[in-house]
Amino acid sequence: MTIKDLKPALVFGIFDRITQVPRPSKKEGKIRKFLLDFAAEHGIFAKTDAIGNVVMTKPATAGKEGAPTVILQAHMDMVCESNDKSFDFENNAIKTIVDGDWLHADGTTLGADNGIGMAAALAVLVDDTLVHGPVECLFTVDEETGLTGANNLGDGMISGQMLLNLDSEDDAEIFVGCAGGVDTTCLFHYDRSMAPTDFHYFKFDISKGLGGHSGGDIHLGRANANKLLARFLWAMGKKYELSLCEIDGGNLRNAIPRAAHAIFGVHTSRKEDVVAAFNQYVADVKDEYEGIEPTIELTIESVERPDFCVDSTTAYHLISALYCAPHGVVSMSRDLEGLVETSTNLASVKMQPDNGILVTTSQRSSVESRKWDIAHQVEAVFELAGATVSHGDGYPGWKPNMNSTIMHLASDAYEELYGVKPAIKAIHAGLECGLFKEKLPHLDMVSFGPTLQNVHSPSERMFIPAVERFWGQLTRTLEKIADLKA
């Protein structure tokens, strides 16, 4: 069986087309062209704004012209993570695999976040059997790395009164709130020094961690490869003179880092001591993460002496800061049971071409003051270590409205169709809804979607039966809105 055999056929057929179009964050030109070509192909009115967002509109079903205008919203870009570092996300199509009730990709992220939301919205535009009021479909750019499209939405692009965000990842759940967030970056400057000739050099590599979404998966206790890397380097540096020659870990601010590596050296007389310590460290990590990280691998191998190393003072400060910097859940919500309130992700460590080392972190919280509190804690740690620290503009949270009309309609639609009352929740991940609400306070919004697992990692997969329920809930909710008066 292939994706072309799945139902609902219209939704999966469009999703299949989307997987063939490269769409990394900040490089949405090809998927934007696909959307505009799709609109032209089906005679749908479409417009774009200066930042690259696309809006398509569909008139109401006859007799439903007086209903509120509904906005269906999804983002164009996808997180690009692959087990094969040579995979070219800017030019290659995603290869999909049907595995029982699950759909996943062949060693890469699937892009169901948020390709399935795009597919469902486009399906609404072309399915003439549906009953609905006026519909606007908004497709935003660069959600994953900055919420850039939502933050710079052009004036007059949307006019609806209700918004259905199609970017959630749990069947039978409706989301009515989300965390706000801010990125904190920390830049170290270092001097190059000659790598000592009487040292033995190792490459320490961490790979095949589960990683995952730094909002939706942060509470699962998965390993952070950057933290594991720094922990061992710090321990070796306390025992022996250590030269750090190379360090790299993680990629995206909103993904828990699942891989990292470092090249370091110790005096040749300490070679066997390091190997013994490493073997013990591997045993400790395996024990600590038993049942949580079944595939993670830690390896060490000897390498040739590099041309240079990072000066010892900067190396010590960097490793110490990475080791002690906070990561993970900071506090849980007192309002919604099981909801993470505040967290921070030590996302990536990258050596720059101009003798810099950039550390990227991301903080989230449903409480604005606590978002900034944890961001400032990260700032304090790295400033003490001598880094230059800066914060991004951040984005607002979305406060739940338990009297929301659209929330009740979407909940009733699911219960009528499937006999289950969906859970009403807030999500620790960031959604574009907070920015839409900030710009257009009148909007009544909810977010829902099919079950996705392990998003932002090559293990991402989508539960096929949930897609049919998602489609049913979406179309039935549109029917219910069509019975309202604007």
C-alpha positions as CSV (number, residue, x, y, z in Angstrom):
1,M,0.0,0.0,0.0
2,T,1.1,3.5,-0.8
3,I,-0.1,7.0,0.2
4,K,-2.2,7.1,-2.9
5,D,-4.4,4.3,-1.5
6,L,-5.2,6.1,1.7
7,K,-8.5,7.7,2.7
8,P,-9.7,10.4,2.7
9,A,-8.4,10.2,-0.9
10,L,-8.7,13.9,-1.6
11,V,-6.7,15.0,1.5
12,F,-4.0,12.3,1.1
13,G,-3.8,13.0,-2.6
14,I,-3.0,16.7,-2.0
15,F,-0.7,15.8,0.9
16,D,1.2,13.5,-1.5
17,R,1.7,16.4,-3.9
18,I,2.9,18.6,-1.0
19,T,5.6,16.1,0.0
20,Q,7.1,16.4,-3.5
21,V,7.7,20.1,-3.1
22,P,10.8,21.3,-1.0
23,R,9.8,23.7,1.7
24,P,12.5,24.4,4.3
25,S,11.8,27.4,6.6
26,K,12.8,30.7,5.0
27,K,13.0,29.0,1.6
28,E,9.3,28.6,0.8
29,G,9.5,29.9,-2.8
30,K,8.7,26.5,-4.3
31,I,5.8,25.7,-2.1
32,R,4.4,29.2,-2.6
33,K,4.5,28.6,-6.3
34,F,2.8,25.3,-5.8
35,L,0.0,27.0,-3.9
36,L,-0.5,29.8,-6.5
37,D,-0.4,27.2,-9.3
38,F,-3.0,25.1,-7.4
39,A,-5.2,28.2,-7.1
40,A,-4.9,28.9,-10.8
41,E,-5.6,25.3,-11.7
42,H,-8.9,25.3,-9.8
43,G,-10.0,28.9,-10.5
44,I,-9.5,30.0,-6.9
45,F,-8.8,33.6,-6.1
46,A,-5.4,34.0,-4.4
47,K,-3.2,36.8,-3.1
48,T,0.1,37.3,-1.4
49,D,1.6,39.8,1.0
50,A,5.1,41.3,1.1
51,I,6.5,38.6,3.5
52,G,5.2,35.8,1.3
53,N,2.0,34.6,3.0
54,V,-0.7,33.3,0.7
55,V,-4.5,33.7,1.1
56,M,-7.1,31.8,-1.0
57,T,-10.8,32.4,-0.8
58,K,-13.9,30.4,-1.5
59,P,-17.5,31.8,-1.6
60,A,-20.1,30.4,0.7
61,T,-22.4,27.5,-0.3
62,A,-25.6,28.9,-1.8
63,G,-27.9,30.1,1.0
64,K,-25.0,30.3,3.5
65,E,-23.7,33.7,2.5
66,G,-24.7,35.3,5.8
67,A,-22.6,33.0,7.9
68,P,-19.4,34.2,9.6
69,T,-16.3,34.0,7.4
70,V,-14.0,31.2,8.6
71,I,-10.2,31.3,8.3
72,L,-8.5,27.9,7.8
73,Q,-4.8,28.4,8.7
74,A,-1.7,26.3,8.2
75,H,2.0,27.1,7.7
76,M,4.0,26.3,4.5
77,D,7.4,25.4,6.0
78,M,8.6,22.2,7.6
79,V,11.4,21.2,9.9
80,C,14.2,19.5,7.9
81,E,15.9,16.8,9.9
82,S,17.5,13.7,8.3
83,N,19.4,10.6,9.4
84,D,21.4,11.1,6.1
85,K,23.3,14.4,6.4
86,S,23.6,14.5,2.6
87,F,19.8,14.7,2.1
88,D,19.0,17.9,0.2
89,F,15.8,19.3,1.5
90,E,16.0,22.3,-0.9
91,N,15.7,20.0,-3.9
92,N,14.6,16.5,-3.0
93,A,11.1,15.2,-2.5
94,I,10.1,13.5,0.7
95,K,9.7,9.7,0.3
96,T,6.7,8.4,2.2
97,I,6.2,4.9,3.6
98,V,2.9,3.4,4.8
99,D,3.6,1.2,7.8
100,G,0.3,-0.4,9.0
101,D,-1.8,2.4,10.4
102,W,1.1,4.9,10.3
103,L,2.6,7.1,7.6
104,H,6.3,8.1,7.9
105,A,9.1,9.2,5.7
106,D,12.2,7.3,4.7
107,G,14.8,8.6,7.1
108,T,13.7,12.2,7.2
109,T,11.0,14.4,8.8
110,L,7.6,13.7,7.1
111,G,6.5,17.3,7.0
112,A,3.0,16.4,8.2
113,D,3.7,19.3,10.5
114,N,2.1,21.2,8.9
115,G,1.6,19.7,5.4
116,I,-1.5,17.8,6.5
117,G,-3.1,21.1,7.6
118,M,-2.3,22.6,4.3
119,A,-3.7,19.6,2.5
120,A,-7.0,19.7,4.5
121,A,-7.4,23.4,3.8
122,L,-6.8,23.0,0.1
123,A,-9.2,20.0,0.0
124,V,-11.9,22.3,1.5
125,L,-11.3,24.8,-1.4
126,V,-11.8,22.2,-4.1
127,D,-14.5,19.9,-2.6
128,D,-17.8,21.2,-3.9
129,T,-19.9,18.7,-1.9
130,L,-19.2,20.6,1.4
131,V,-21.6,23.0,3.1
132,H,-19.9,26.1,4.5
133,G,-20.0,29.9,4.8
134,P,-17.4,32.1,3.3
135,V,-13.9,30.6,3.6
136,E,-10.4,32.2,3.7
137,C,-7.4,29.9,3.7
138,L,-4.2,31.5,5.1
139,F,-0.9,29.8,4.5
140,T,2.0,31.4,6.4
141,V,5.7,31.3,5.9
142,D,8.5,30.5,8.4
143,E,6.5,29.3,11.3
144,E,9.1,26.9,12.5
145,T,12.1,29.3,12.9
146,G,10.5,32.5,13.8
147,L,6.7,32.8,13.2
148,T,7.8,35.3,10.6
149,G,4.7,35.1,8.4
150,A,2.2,35.5,11.3
151,N,4.2,38.3,12.8
152,N,4.3,40.2,9.5
153,L,0.8,39.4,8.1
154,G,-0.1,42.0,5.6
155,D,-3.0,44.4,6.4
156,G,-6.3,43.3,4.9
157,M,-5.1,39.8,4.1
158,I,-7.8,38.1,6.2
159,S,-11.2,39.4,7.2
160,G,-12.8,36.4,9.0
161,Q,-14.4,36.3,12.4
162,M,-13.4,32.7,13.3
163,L,-10.1,30.9,12.8
164,L,-9.4,27.2,12.7
165,N,-5.7,26.6,13.1
166,L,-4.9,23.2,11.6
167,D,-1.5,22.8,13.3
168,S,-2.1,20.5,16.3
169,E,-1.0,17.0,16.7
170,D,-3.5,15.1,18.8
171,D,-6.7,13.4,17.7
172,A,-9.8,14.0,20.0
173,E,-8.2,17.1,21.5
174,I,-9.0,20.8,20.8
175,F,-6.5,23.4,21.8
176,V,-7.6,26.8,23.0
177,G,-4.3,28.3,24.3
178,C,-0.5,28.1,23.8
179,A,2.7,29.2,25.3
180,G,4.6,32.3,24.3
181,G,8.3,32.0,23.5
182,V,11.6,33.8,23.0
183,D,15.0,32.8,21.7
184,T,18.2,33.6,23.5
185,T,21.5,33.4,21.6
186,C,25.0,33.4,23.2
187,L,28.1,34.2,21.2
188,F,31.6,33.3,22.3
189,H,34.7,34.7,20.6
190,Y,37.9,32.6,20.8
191,D,41.5,32.7,19.7
192,R,43.0,29.9,17.7
193,S,46.0,28.2,19.2
194,M,48.2,25.4,17.8
195,A,46.9,22.0,18.7
196,P,49.6,20.4,21.0
197,T,51.8,17.9,19.3
198,D,52.1,15.7,22.4
199,F,48.3,15.2,22.7
200,H,46.1,12.3,21.5
201,Y,42.9,13.4,19.8
202,F,39.5,11.9,19.9
203,K,36.2,12.5,18.2
204,F,33.3,12.1,20.6
205,D,30.0,11.5,18.8
206,I,26.4,11.3,20.0
207,S,23.8,10.2,17.5
208,K,20.4,8.6,17.0
209,G,18.7,10.3,20.0
210,L,15.0,10.7,19.7
211,G,15.1,14.5,19.8
212,G,11.6,15.9,19.1
213,H,9.7,19.1,19.5
214,S,11.1,21.4,22.2
215,G,7.5,22.3,23.2
216,G,5.4,19.2,22.7
217,D,8.1,16.7,23.8
218,I,10.1,18.6,26.4
219,H,8.3,16.9,29.3
220,L,9.3,13.4,28.1
221,G,12.7,13.6,29.6
222,R,14.6,12.8,26.4
223,A,18.3,13.2,26.2
224,N,19.8,16.5,25.0
225,A,22.9,15.7,23.0
226,N,24.5,19.1,23.8
227,K,24.1,18.5,27.5
228,L,25.5,14.9,27.3
229,L,28.5,16.2,25.2
230,A,29.3,19.0,27.7
231,R,28.9,16.7,30.7
232,F,31.7,14.4,29.5
233,L,33.9,17.2,28.3
234,W,33.6,19.0,31.6
235,A,34.5,15.9,33.5
236,M,37.6,15.2,31.4
237,G,38.6,18.8,31.6
238,K,38.5,18.7,35.4
239,K,40.8,15.7,35.5
240,Y,43.2,16.3,32.6
241,E,44.5,19.2,30.5
242,L,42.0,19.2,27.6
243,S,42.2,20.9,24.2
244,L,38.9,21.6,22.4
245,C,39.3,21.6,18.7
246,E,35.7,21.3,17.3
247,I,32.2,21.3,18.7
248,D,28.9,21.0,17.0
249,G,25.4,20.0,18.3
250,G,21.8,20.3,17.4
251,N,20.2,22.4,14.6
252,L,16.9,24.1,15.2
253,R,15.9,26.2,18.1
254,N,12.6,24.3,18.4
255,A,14.0,20.8,18.3
256,I,15.6,18.9,21.2
257,P,19.1,18.2,19.9
258,R,19.5,14.5,19.1
259,A,23.1,14.5,17.8
260,A,26.3,16.3,18.7
261,H,30.0,15.8,18.4
262,A,33.3,17.3,19.6
263,I,37.0,16.8,18.7
264,F,39.2,17.2,21.7
265,G,42.7,16.2,22.9
266,V,44.4,15.1,26.1
267,H,48.1,14.3,26.8
268,T,49.1,11.0,25.2
269,S,49.7,9.6,28.6
270,R,46.0,10.0,29.4
271,K,44.7,8.2,26.3
272,E,43.7,5.0,28.1
273,D,42.2,6.9,31.0
274,V,39.9,8.8,28.7
275,V,38.8,5.6,27.0
276,A,38.1,3.9,30.3
277,A,36.1,7.0,31.5
278,F,34.2,7.1,28.3
279,N,33.1,3.4,28.6
280,Q,31.9,4.1,32.1
281,Y,30.1,7.2,30.9
282,V,28.3,5.2,28.2
283,A,27.1,2.7,30.7
284,D,25.8,5.5,33.0
285,V,23.9,7.2,30.1
286,K,22.4,3.9,29.0
287,D,21.2,3.3,32.5
288,E,19.9,6.8,33.1
289,Y,17.9,6.8,29.8
290,E,16.8,3.2,29.8
291,G,13.3,3.0,28.3
292,I,13.5,6.6,27.2
293,E,16.3,6.6,24.6
294,P,16.3,3.1,23.0
295,T,18.4,4.1,20.0
296,I,20.9,6.7,21.2
297,E,24.6,5.9,20.4
298,L,27.7,7.4,22.0
299,T,31.0,6.6,20.3
300,I,34.6,7.7,20.6
301,E,37.4,7.2,18.1
302,S,40.9,8.4,17.6
303,V,41.6,11.1,14.9
304,E,44.5,13.0,13.4
305,R,45.8,16.0,15.2
306,P,43.7,19.1,14.0
307,D,45.4,22.2,12.8
308,F,44.2,24.3,15.7
309,C,42.2,24.3,18.9
310,V,40.1,26.8,20.8
311,D,42.0,28.8,23.4
312,S,41.9,27.1,26.8
313,T,40.1,29.9,28.6
314,T,37.2,30.1,26.1
315,A,37.0,26.4,25.9
316,Y,36.7,26.0,29.7
317,H,34.0,28.8,29.9
318,L,32.0,27.4,27.0
319,I,32.0,23.8,28.3
320,S,31.2,24.9,31.8
321,A,28.3,27.1,30.6
322,L,26.8,24.3,28.4
323,Y,27.1,21.9,31.3
324,C,25.3,24.1,33.8
325,A,22.9,25.9,31.5
326,P,19.3,25.0,32.3
327,H,17.4,22.7,30.0
328,G,14.0,21.0,30.2
329,V,10.8,21.6,32.2
330,V,11.1,24.5,34.7
331,S,7.6,24.4,36.1
332,M,4.2,22.9,35.5
333,S,0.9,24.8,35.1
334,R,-1.3,25.2,38.1
335,D,-4.4,25.8,35.9
336,L,-4.4,22.8,33.6
337,E,-3.2,19.5,34.9
338,G,-0.3,17.9,33.0
339,L,0.5,21.1,31.0
340,V,4.1,22.3,31.1
341,E,4.1,26.0,32.0
342,T,7.7,27.0,31.5
343,S,10.6,25.3,29.8
344,T,13.9,26.0,28.1
345,N,15.8,24.2,25.3
346,L,19.6,24.2,24.9
347,A,19.1,23.9,21.1
348,S,22.4,24.2,19.2
349,V,26.1,24.9,19.4
350,K,27.7,26.0,16.1
351,M,31.3,27.1,15.3
352,Q,31.3,30.2,13.2
353,P,33.8,31.1,10.4
354,D,34.9,34.2,12.2
355,N,36.3,32.5,15.4
356,G,32.9,32.6,17.1
357,I,30.8,29.8,18.7
358,L,27.1,30.5,18.7
359,V,24.8,28.8,21.3
360,T,21.1,29.0,20.5
361,T,18.5,28.4,23.2
362,S,14.7,28.8,23.3
363,Q,12.4,29.6,26.2
364,R,8.6,29.0,26.4
365,S,6.0,29.8,29.0
366,S,2.2,30.4,29.2
367,V,3.1,33.1,31.8
368,E,4.8,36.1,30.3
369,S,6.8,37.0,33.4
370,R,8.1,33.5,33.8
371,K,9.1,33.3,30.1
372,W,11.4,36.3,30.7
373,D,12.6,34.9,34.0
374,I,14.0,31.7,32.5
375,A,15.4,33.7,29.5
376,H,17.2,35.9,32.0
377,Q,18.6,32.9,33.9
378,V,20.0,31.6,30.6
379,E,21.5,35.1,30.0
380,A,23.1,35.2,33.4
381,V,24.8,31.8,33.0
382,F,26.3,32.7,29.6
383,E,27.3,36.2,30.6
384,L,29.2,34.9,33.5
385,A,31.0,32.7,31.1
386,G,32.0,35.7,29.0
387,A,29.5,35.3,26.1
388,T,27.6,38.1,24.4
389,V,23.9,37.4,24.9
390,S,20.9,38.7,23.0
391,H,17.2,37.9,23.0
392,G,14.8,37.7,20.1
393,D,11.6,39.7,19.9
394,G,9.7,36.7,21.1
395,Y,6.0,36.0,20.5
396,P,3.0,36.2,22.7
397,G,1.0,33.3,24.3
398,W,-2.7,32.7,23.6
399,K,-4.9,32.9,26.6
400,P,-7.7,30.3,26.7
401,N,-11.3,31.5,26.3
402,M,-13.5,28.8,27.8
403,N,-16.6,30.6,26.5
404,S,-15.5,30.4,22.9
405,T,-18.3,29.7,20.3
406,I,-15.9,28.0,17.9
407,M,-14.6,25.8,20.7
408,H,-18.1,24.5,21.4
409,L,-18.9,24.0,17.8
410,A,-15.7,22.0,17.1
411,S,-16.2,19.9,20.2
412,D,-19.8,19.1,19.3
413,A,-18.8,18.2,15.7
414,Y,-16.3,15.6,16.9
415,E,-18.6,14.2,19.5
416,E,-21.6,13.9,17.1
417,L,-19.4,12.1,14.5
418,Y,-17.3,9.8,16.7
419,G,-19.2,9.5,20.1
420,V,-16.3,10.9,22.1
421,K,-16.1,14.3,23.7
422,P,-12.7,15.8,22.8
423,A,-10.5,17.1,25.5
424,I,-10.1,20.9,25.7
425,K,-6.4,21.8,26.3
426,A,-3.7,24.3,26.0
427,I,-0.4,23.4,24.4
428,H,3.1,24.2,25.5
429,A,4.3,24.6,21.9
430,G,4.0,27.9,20.2
431,L,1.2,28.5,17.8
432,E,0.6,31.4,15.4
433,C,-2.7,32.0,17.1
434,G,-1.1,34.2,19.7
435,L,0.1,36.6,17.0
436,F,-3.2,36.5,15.2
437,K,-5.0,37.4,18.4
438,E,-2.6,40.2,19.1
439,K,-3.3,41.7,15.7
440,L,-7.0,40.9,15.5
441,P,-8.4,40.7,19.0
442,H,-11.9,39.9,17.7
443,L,-10.9,36.5,16.4
444,D,-12.5,33.4,17.9
445,M,-10.0,30.6,17.5
446,V,-9.3,26.9,18.1
447,S,-6.6,24.5,16.9
448,F,-6.9,20.8,16.1
449,G,-5.4,18.2,13.9
450,P,-4.7,14.4,13.5
451,T,-2.3,12.5,15.7
452,L,1.4,13.1,14.9
453,Q,4.3,11.7,16.8
454,N,8.0,12.6,17.0
455,V,7.6,15.8,14.9
456,H,10.8,17.7,14.2
457,S,12.7,14.5,14.0
458,P,13.3,11.7,11.3
459,S,11.0,9.6,13.5
460,E,8.0,11.8,12.7
461,R,4.9,9.8,11.8
462,M,1.1,10.3,11.3
463,F,-1.7,8.1,12.4
464,I,-3.7,7.3,9.3
465,P,-7.1,6.7,10.9
466,A,-6.9,10.0,12.7
467,V,-6.6,11.9,9.4
468,E,-10.1,10.8,8.4
469,R,-11.5,11.9,11.8
470,F,-9.7,15.2,11.4
471,W,-11.3,15.7,8.0
472,G,-14.7,14.8,9.4
473,Q,-14.3,17.2,12.3
474,L,-13.2,20.0,10.1
475,T,-16.0,19.6,7.5
476,R,-18.7,19.1,10.2
477,T,-17.4,22.2,12.1
478,L,-17.7,24.2,8.9
479,E,-21.3,23.0,8.5
480,K,-22.1,24.2,12.0
481,I,-20.6,27.6,11.5
482,A,-22.6,27.9,8.3
483,D,-25.8,27.8,10.3
484,L,-24.7,30.9,12.3
485,K,-25.3,34.5,11.4
486,A,-22.4,36.8,11.1
